[in-house]
Amino acid sequence: MTLASSSYDSVGSLIDQPGLLNLAWTMDEQALLTADIRTCVRTALGYELSSGESCIDQYWVKDPYAENYLKPTVAEFFSLAHSTFDITCGAGVNALLYAIGALCRDRRLYVSGDVYPDLAHWARLFGSTPRRLSDVIDRSPVNYRRNDLNEAFILLERPASRGLYTALDDLRDLCNRVAPAGAIVVVDESYANYFAPAFSAVHLLGETSNLVVLRGLSKGYWLGSLRFGMALTASQLTRRIRTVVPSMQLSPLSACMGKAVLACGDVMRKLRHRIAEVKMHALDALPADLQQCLWPCDPALPYWLFESPESTLQRFRNLGIVGKLQPFFSESSLTVRYLCRLSVPLQGDRYTQFCRKLAGSESGRQYP
C-alpha cells in the first residue's frame, strides 16, 4: 500500500544522529514563524483546562463538523464573506481524502500533474480507475470531451509539481468548464500553508459550485498531531461531502487549538522568505550533476526533489545527509513514481553542516 506516509518506512530516525544530518523531513520551521505557536497552543489548552465551559467537556452534536465554531476565524484568516463557503472538518487531510475516495466509487478520477498518492489509492479501492486529465481537457476548447467528465472527480495540488491549473484564473476556468458535466474539482492545499492566505483557491468558492479545497495544520505549523483537516466548499456541495465524512471526527479540543492558531493570521511570512533565501544560496553548493537532477519545485516549499531517486538518496547518505523516497502518483504514467526528497536546512548550524558535508570538509559556507 503506497501512501504519502509510507515515505517514512525506510527512515530509521526522525532526528539528527551523530555524523548524520537528517533532512528526511523539515524539523526547524517553528522558530521562524512570526507567532509563538507553542505558546499559543499552550495558552488555549490552559484556558480549556481552567474554564467552566471547556471544549474538553463538550460533545458537539449541534456542530458535528465544527463549522459554526471555526467559520468566523477561518473567514477572517482568508478575508472571506461568511456566505461564500462551508466547512467540513475531519481528522486531518488524509481522512478527508479517504472520504472523497468513497465518493469516487464507480466514477472516474482524473489527475493533473504529480500528486501525493493517497486519493488515487483510496479511489481504486472504491472501484475508480485514475486517468489523465490532459487526455480529456486542456487550456483550450480543443480536446474537451464532456461525456468522459460526467460526475467525475478531478484532483490537483496547489502548489503543484509539474501540474497545470495552479493560477486562480486557470483553476476558475477549469471549474466552470467541467461544471456542466457534474464534475467536482478537489484541490489539496496541504502545502499552501507556506503561502499567503490570498494564494488559496478558497477565494473561488463564491464563484464556483463544484470546488473542494482541503487545508490542514501540519505543514509549516508543525501541528499534525491535532489531526485538524478542513474541506472548504460552496454550500451546493457541502451535503454531498458530508455523506462520506463521519461527523464529530475533529476533537473539540483540537478545534479549539486550531482556531487559536488561525487567529494569529499569516504567521508564515518570515518562514517563506527564509526558505526561498536558503534554497537560492544552497543551490550553488550542490554539485553540477545533482543540480541537473533537480525536479521543478516552488521556491517557497521547504524541500528539494531529485530524479534518479535511489542513487541520489544513497549519494547523499554517503555524504552524511539523510533524505527519503517520496512517492507521487504521476499523471503521465498513471503509476506511483518516486523522487528523492531533501528538506531545506533552515537553521544556521544545520545549513552550515549541509554545505560542509556537500563539500566533504569541515569548512563551508556560512548561513546567509
Buried (B, 14 or more C-beta within 10 A) or exposed (E): EBBBEBBEEEBEEEEBEEEBBBBBBBBBBBEBBEBBBEEBBEEBBEEBEEEEEBBEEBEBEEBBBBBEBBBEBBBBBBEBEEEBBBBBBBBBBBBBBBBBBBBBEEBBBBBBBBBBBBBBBBBBEBEBEBBBBBEBBEEEEEEBEBEBBBEBBBBBBBBBBBBBBBEBEEBBEBBBBBBEBEBBBBBBBBBBBBBEBEBBBBBBBEEBBBBBBBBBBBBBBBBBEBBBBBBBBBEEBBEEBBEBBEBBBBBBBBBBBBBBBBBBEBBBEEBBEBBBBBBEBBEEBBEEEBEEBEBEBBEBBBBBBBBBBEEBBEBBEEBBBBBBBBBBBBBEEEEBBBBBBBBBBBBEEBBBBBBBBBBEEEEBBEBE
